[in-house]
Amino acid sequence: MRLDHVSYAVSPGEFVSTVGRLGSMLGAPFQDGGVHPRFGTRNFILPLAGGTYLEVVTPLDHPATDRAPFGRAVKRRAELGGGWLGWVARVDDIAPVEERLGRAAVDGHRVRPDRYDLKWRQIGVLDLMDDPQLPYIIQWLDMAQHPSADVRTAVRIRKLAIAGTPAAVSEWLGEPENHPLDDVDVDWSPPGDEDDAGLTAVYFETDEGTVRID
C-alpha cells in the first residue's frame, strides 16, 4: 500500500497565506486544484516526486460542507486552528478494502481549473474523524490524471510523524505493523490524549535539505 497524499486544512481566511507559506518553505509553487462540489471544500495542491502530493484544503460556505464527512472533517480542523488533517493511502482496487471493512466506498470528484472532472472512490473519512491516526483510503479512476502526474519539482515526502498506535493502523490497513507503507517511513509516538492523535508532522526532502512541517 502506498502513500497517496497528505492534507493540511485551514480556514478560508488563512487559505491563500498558508499556500504561500508552505510553498516558500518547500521551494515549489502550488497549483489551484479546484472545488470538491460534493464535499463542500476546495484545495490547492503541490504535486511531488514519488507519485504523491501535498494538499491544502479549506471548507466552503456551502450546505455540502456540513453534510459530507470530508467537508465536516475539514471544517472541524480549520475551526481548531488549522493544521494537518490526515494522510491518505492509495490502492489500485478498493473492492478488497470494501469487503474487509464491510461497507462501500463513496464517489468523489473535483473539477480542475482546466475543466477536467477528476474522479475517485474513497473510504474511511468517518473513521478518520473518530480516530485521527487512521488514514482514509483512495482509488483513483484514472491514474494518468493523478494530481502528481504534473510534477515539476524534485521535492518528495520522506517520513510521516504520527501520534498513535501502530497496531491499530496496521489492522485498519491490513499491512505490517512495522511497515504500513511501501515508500514512506513512519515515526510513531504515543498520543497524549485523543485530541493529540493523528498526523503531527511531515518530512520533505528538498534541494535545500530536509524540511519538517508541523
N, C-alpha and C positions, 0 to 999 in steps of 0.2 A: 504494500500500500504506500502511496506517495503523498507528500505534502502538495496541496494544490495552491492555497494562498493563505495569507493572514489578514485579518480585518481589524482596522482601527476606527472606532466610532467616535464622532464628535457632534456637538450641537451645530445647527445651521450657522450661528454667528461665528463659530470657530473653524468652519469648514475650509474656507479659502486660505486662511493663515496657516492652518495645520498642514495642508497640502504643500504650501510653500516651504514651511519649516522642515518637514521630513524630506522633501526633495533636495533642499540645501544640505542637509546632514548626509545624504547618500550621494550627492553629486550627480543626480539624474532627475529629469523632469517627469512629472506625472502627465497622464492623458485623461481627458474627460471620458468617463466610462458610460455616462448616460443615466437614465432613470429606470428603476425597477417598478413598473406600474402596479404589479400585483402585490408588492411588499410595502409600497409607500416610502421608498428610500431612493437615494441617488449616490453615485460614487465617482471618485477619481481613482485611476489605477496606475501602478508602476510595473510594467512587465519586467521580469527579472530573468537572468540566466538560470538554466536548470529547469525550465518549464514551470516556474511558479510566478506569483505576483503579489504585490502589496496593494491592499485596497484601503482607501479612506472613505468611509461611508457616513451619511448623515440622514436623519429622518426628515420626511416632508410633512408639511401641514396638509394632510390628506386623510380621509377616512380609512384607507387601506393600511396606514401606519399602525393604527390601533387594532385592526382586525387580524393582520398577518403575524405569525410568530416572529419572523425575521424583523419586521418593522417594529414590533414591540421590544425585541431584544436590543435593536439599535437605539431606539428612543430611551430605553431604560439606562443603557450605558452612557449615553450622551447626558442624560439628566444627572448622573452621578459624577459628572465632571469630565467624561470622555476618557479614552484610553483603549487598550487592547480589548476587543470584543471576543476574539477567539481565533482558532486555527481550523483549517478545513482540509480533510483528507480526500483524495481522488481515487476513484475506482473506474475500471473500464466498463464494468457491468454492475449495476446497482441491484439487480434482481436477487443475487445471493444474500445481500445485506437485508433486503426486504424480508426474505424468507427467514433469516436468522432472528430478526427483530420482531417478526410477526405483524408488520404493518407496511403500508405502501408509502413510497416516496411521493413528493409533491413536485409539480412542474414549476419551473421558474424561467423568467426571461427578462431581458432588458434591451431596449432599443438604443444602439450606439449612435453617436452623432452622425455617422455615415449612413444611418437608417437601417443598418443590418440588425435583424432581430436575433439576438444571441439567446440560445435556449439550453436548458439543463434540467436535471432532476436532482432533488436533494432530500435528505432525511436526517433528522436529529436536531433541528433547531430548538424544539421544545426541551429536549434533553440538555442542550447547552444552557438554556435558561435555568433549568433546575440544578444543573451541576456544571459550572463554567469550565472545569478542567476537560470536559469531553468535547471533541471536535464534532462538527456535523460532517456529513459525507456527501460527496457530489459526483455525478456522472455528467459530463458534457456530451451533448448530442452531436456535435461536430467539432472534433479536436483540432481540425485545421483552422478553426476560428477561435481557439482558446485565447484568453487575454494575454498569455505570454508569447503568442505567435509573433507579435510585432515588437519583440525585444530589441532595444537599441543601446543596451548597457551591459557591462560585464559584472555588475553587482549581482550577488546571489545571497540567498539565505543559507547560513551555515549551522545555526543552532537555535532551538527554542528553549526558553526557560519557563517551566510550568510548575505552579504550585498545585500539587495534587498527589494522587495515589497511583503509581504505575499499574498496579493490578487492576484497578477499576477501568483505566483507559484501555489496557490490554484486553480485558473481557469485552468491552464495548466494540473495539475494532476487530477482535478476533486475530490479533497479531501478538508476537512475542513481547513479554513484559519489558525486556531489556533493549528492545529494538523495534519500536512500534512503526517507524517509518523507514523506507528503503534508502532515502537520500539525505536525511537531515538528522543531526544529533539532538537529543533532548536532555536537558539538565532538570532534574526533579528536586523539588523542595517541599517540605510539609506545609500545608496552608495553616496560617494562624487561626483563622475561623472561616466560615462559609463565604464571607464577603471577599476573602483574600484568595480564594481558589481560582485557578484558571491560568491563562497565558499572562505572564508578567513581563517578559522581555523577549526581543528577537535580536539575534546577532547577524549582521550583514557583513559579507566580505566585499570590500570596495578597493579601488585603486590606492586609496589613502590608508588602507588597513582595515581592521575590524571596527565596525560601528555598532554599538548597542543602543537600541531604542526601547525605553521603558514605557 
